[in-house]
Amino acid sequence: MLFRILILLFVLLIVPDVYIYYAYVRHWTNKWHLRLITYLPSIALLIYMGLVLSHDDMHLEHQTSVGRFMMVFLAITVPRFIFTLLDPIGLLGGAKFRRYVRLSAMTIAFFSVILLGYGYFIGRNRYVVERHTMEFQTLPKAFDGYRIAHFSDLHLGTFHDGHQDDVNTIVELINSLDCDVILFTGDLVNYESRESDGFRRVLSRLKARDGVYAIMGNHDYSMYIKTLTPEMVKADIEELQRRERSYGWKLLLNDNAIIRRGNDSIVIIGSENDGTGRFPALGDLPKATHGLTGVLRTAAPHDSVAKAAAHPFSVLLTHDPTHWRRRVLPETTIDLTLSGHTHAGQFKVFGWSPIAFVYDEWSGIYQEGSQLLNVTDGVGQVMFPFRFGAWPEIDVITLKVKGPLQLPQGGEKRDG
């Protein structure tokens, strides 16, 4: 996995060295061995990186070493990079201004180390419950007040670094919410099915009155370990699906399920991962909505039965939120779409994350007409076990009949 961000790692490592050398080191001394001392942290990181890269095959036994390397690497390079970005501002003023900027840059760089440490040791298991109330004209009265627990991106492989008990904390927290249904929107593992080893008993304890429904995310398709043959990939995907079903979860692979309350009903639709670029595009909305009328827009003009049918209240589980704008909005009348995938970048400051440069819809509630999307920040982490601001979260969605959308008023936070 580190190979995918190798250029970024080298930029973080080399750019500060070049700046600090030309701005400071070459003025301090002419002795090469003293200049070399300033490069020792970078040399040590390069050696460390080489050792980790030689075992970065994404298999379970090496994921912990990659995560710890990333923590050490970022704790050393990020402060230096921040200093490199801010310190040149001092050139715009006199000596006094330059000293002020230099001290400010050093202070901010120091606090970045504290932030990284907090995110690694505390933030990754600072579990948050975000509560939303959503109102729909199409919601049957029998489901007024219906409560959904939505969670995503568990990434079990990351918990194998000594945080296995955190999965129990997550399950107990979700169960304590006493929701009517639990919906999981994919990425149970990082790279392979055996990351779920040892978690069957605890995940089987997830319970809700109307059950647990789940879909698969991009990480669940064994697509990142390049040494696997197509036959091995197929077998690993099937094994992960078998394990999820063994938990008592109802896996919806381009399928749907109806939940009834007396004569009223709502439908839960599950799409396989439908992403762009390198991510699997396996979603099939016509197949996922089979047997349903009034859901596909394309069916209405040609299908008199569909055209005459009452609009069924529907909840779509689809891992990648880009699916909503690409396919769900133009092709369906689905009322509520639930997604994950983005992790909110695992970093958020004042409600903003750099992931906003990548995704238009990346965290929270979005609305187009009467159709809503909720993107949860997820409960796990991938590659780097760190979260700051984008705390690991479970969403509780209360459905109400009629009325406008009520945007979230803040979450109930619980430290784990």
Sequence and secondary structure as in RCSB ss.txt:
>XXXX:A:sequence
MLFRILILLFVLLIVPDVYIYYAYVRHWTNKWHLRLITYLPSIALLIYMGLVLSHDDMHLEHQTSVGRFMMVFLA
ITVPRFIFTLLDPIGLLGGAKFRRYVRLSAMTIAFFSVILLGYGYFIGRNRYVVERHTMEFQTLPKAFDGYRIAH
FSDLHLGTFHDGHQDDVNTIVELINSLDCDVILFTGDLVNYESRESDGFRRVLSRLKARDGVYAIMGNHDYSMYI
KTLTPEMVKADIEELQRRERSYGWKLLLNDNAIIRRGNDSIVIIGSENDGTGRFPALGDLPKATHGLTGVLRTAA
PHDSVAKAAAHPFSVLLTHDPTHWRRRVLPETTIDLTLSGHTHAGQFKVFGWSPIAFVYDEWSGIYQEGSQLLNV
TDGVGQVMFPFRFGAWPEIDVITLKVKGPLQLPQGGEKRDG
>XXXX:A:secstr
 GGGGHHHHHHHHHHHHHHHIIIIIHHH   HHHHHHTTHHHHHHHHHHHHHHTT S  HHHHHHHHHHHHHHHH
HHHHHHHHHHHGGGGGGS HHHHHHHHHHHHHHHHHHHHHHHHHHHTGGG  EEEEEEEEETTS GGGTT EEEE
E    GGGGGGT THHHHHHHHHHHHT  SEEEE S  SSS GGGGTT HHHHTT   TT EEE   GGGG  S 
TTS HHHHHHHHHHHHHHHHHTT EE SSEEEEEEETTEEEEEEE   B STTS B   HHHHTTT SS BGGGT
TT HHHHHS    EEEE S THHIIIIIHHHB  SEEEE  SGGGGB BTTB GGGGT SS SEEEEETTEEEEE
   S  SSS   BSS  EEEEEEEEESS  B    EEE   
